[in-house]
Amino acid sequence: KAQERKPEAERLAWDGSGSQMMSWHYAASLGKYFNNPAEIKPMVATMAMVAEGVFWGILAVMVLLVFGARKNSGLLYWLLVLVPMALPLFFLIEYSAWLWWYGHTLNDMGAFTVKPFMPTVFGQGKVAQFTTHSYPAIGFGLMLLMSVLLGLAALMRRKALKEEE
């Protein structure tokens, strides 16, 4: 519907791709908060370019790992085990980064101003007059459990490979 409201010269042809839909949605979402097309267009173009690069980068890494993991003792074979085992650590790093970003990019037009802050990653904290609570839920516990089980499976596989030699 957003494309239908645009003048004929500014409309883009629908190509059926999810990336095009996401960039349109991103532009529409940004327009709800600040309707400055000169500022929105470069942001949407950057987001679309980065999303395209990430998509093809992930595909390339997947192909590399699949072909590299054909040999049972290679580095790429063990990366297929080690990377999923490290997912809880990756989650904590990303979660901390998002909390830092949230605490350091506050809108100047907010109801009140707060000094930049870093919310607590795990535990109880305080931001201005507010108390924050940040504790892992069952999903993080399951992720830790799966990492431990994957580590045990990797150790058993390593032992079996050594016995074959």
N, C-alpha and C positions, 0 to 999 in steps of 0.2 A: 504493500500500500504506500510506503514511503516513496518509492520510485514513481508511482502514479501521480503523486502530488508535485513532483518536480517539473520544471519546464521541459518541453520536448528535447531541447538541445542538451540538457544536463543528464538525461536518463541513460542508464547503462543497460545493455541487453543482458538478460538473465541467461547464464550459461549452465545453471543447474548444479554448481559446485558448492560444497559446504564452506569453503574458504571465502567465496564471494558473499554468501549469506552472513558469515561471521563479520566480515568487514562492514557490510551494510548495517548490521545490528550494532556494531561498535560505534559507527558514525552516528546512528540514531540515538544511542545511549549518551554519547558525549553531548549531543545537541540538546538533550533534556536539561543538562546542568549549566552549560554555557553555550549559547548559540552564536558562535563566532566561526563561520566557515573557514576563514583564512587560517585560524589556529587549528581547527579540527582536521582539515584535509591532510596536512603533513603527518599528523599523529596517526590517522587511519592508514596512510601509505606506509609508514614505518611499521605499524603493527602487521599489515598484510605481508610486507616483505620478510619480516622476522618469522611470522608463522609459516610462510612458504619455505624458508630456509630450515627451520626446525623440522618441518615435515620431511623434507628430502634428506636431512641429516640423520634423522632417526631411521629412515628406511635404509640408508647406506650402512649405518652401524649394524642394523639387524642382518643385512645380507653378509657383511663382513664376519659377524659372529657365527652365523649359521655355517658358512663355508670354512671358517677357521676352526670351528669346534669339531670338525669331522675326525681329527686326530685326538685320541683320548688323553694325551699327555701334554698338549700344547697350552700356552698361556691363555689363548682365547677360550679354550675348553673350560678352564678354571674361572675365567671371568664370568661365564654364564652362571657360576655358583656364587662367586664372591660379591658380585654387584647386587643380586637380590638379598644376600645376607646383610648388606650394608644399608638396606632401605630404611630401617629405623633411624640410622645416623643421618641419612640424606633428609629424612622428614624433619628431624630436629634442626638441621641447618636451614632448611627452607622456612620452617615455622619461625625460627628466630629472626630470619631476614624479613619476613612479612611483619613481625611485631616491631622490628626496628623501623621499617618503612612507615608503618602506621603511626608510630610515635614521633617521627621526624618530618612528616609531610602533612601537617595539620592545615586546614583551610583558614586563611586569614579572616574570612568573613564569618567564622563560627560565632556562636552565642557568647563565648568567653574564650580568653586566650590561656594557653597552657605552655610552659616551657617544653622543648623537645624532651622526650622520655623514652625509655626502653622498658616495655612491660615485662613482667616476670614470665619466664618460659615455663617453669614448673613451680608451683607453689602459690603463695598468697603475696600480693604486692599492693602498693598504694600509688595512685596517680591523682594528683591534686587531692580532692576530698573523697575520691572514689576508691573502694577496695576492689582489687582484681583477683580472680581465682583462675588458675590455669593448671588443670590436672589432666593426665592422659585418661582416655576412655578405653573401652574394651577393644576397640580397633587397634590401638597402639600396642596393647598387651598381646593381641593375636599376631601382630606383625613381629614382635619380639620372639614369641613362641615359634613362629615359622622360621625365623632366622636361626634359632637354636637347632630346630629339627633339620633344616637345610645344612647347617654346619656338621651335624652328626652324620647325615647321609653322605656329605662330601668326605668326611674322615673314613667312613666305611668303604666308599668307592676308592679312595686313595690306597687303603690297605689292600683291597682286592686287586688293584692294578699292580702293586708291588709284589704280591704273591704270584701273579701271572708271569712276572719277569724272571 
